[in-house]
């Protein structure tokens, strides 16, 4: 394929995914999720993170864990009836 210039970023994302986000051990073995928030909610979450001396990441993990636990409990209740 002479004449075609190789994109210098070709494969960068594949290598980063395969390596498990090099330089970020807290991400090793985990999957990323992207959500889109309206600006007011994003601002409120950032302020909560500052107040609670935590990160948006941790707030998101806590919120999703609570949501999943609530759903598990609701499913268990429905199975019992």
N, C-alpha and C positions, 0 to 999 in steps of 0.2 A: 504494500500500500504506500508506495512512494508518493510524495506530494501532500499527504495528509499530515497535518501537525497534530501531535498528541496533546490532548488537554492535560495540563499539569495537575489538575485536580481529579483526573480520572481515577476512580477506585478509592479515593480518600475516605469517603463515607463507608464503603464496604470494609476497609481495613479498620476504621475506628469501631464499627459495630462488632467486628470479629474479635477485636482486642478487648472489648468490654470497657470502652471509654478510658483509654490509657491516662494515667495520672489522676484518676478519680476513683480510688478504691471503694468509696462508699456507693458507687454505681455498679460495681462488679456483680455480674449475674442478675442484674435487674433490667426491667424493660421500661422504656420511656413512654410517657403519655403527655399529649399536648392538649390543653383546653383553652378556649377563647372566652374571655370575660369582658363584660362591659367595663369601661374605665372607672366608674364609681365603685364597682365591686372589687376591682383590682386595687384601687387606692385604699379601700377599707381593709382588705387583706394585708396589704403592706403595713398599714398602721397597726393592725393587730399583731403582726409579726414583730414589729419594733417594741410595742408595749409588753409583749410576752417574751422578749429576748429570744426569738426563735427565727426560723426561716419560712418562706412561702412553701418550700418543699415539705417541711415538717408539718405545717398546717394542712397541706393537701393530703399527706399520708394519714394524718389523724382523722380528717374529715371522711376520707374514703373508707378507712377502717371502721369508723362508727356507722357509716351508711351500710356497709356490707354486713356488719354484725346485726344491725336492725333488720335487714332483709332476711338473714339466716333465722333470726328469732321468729319473724312473721311466717316464714315458710314452715318452721317447726310447728308453730301453732296451728297452721292450716292442715298439716299432716295428722295432727292429733284429733282433729274433728271429723 
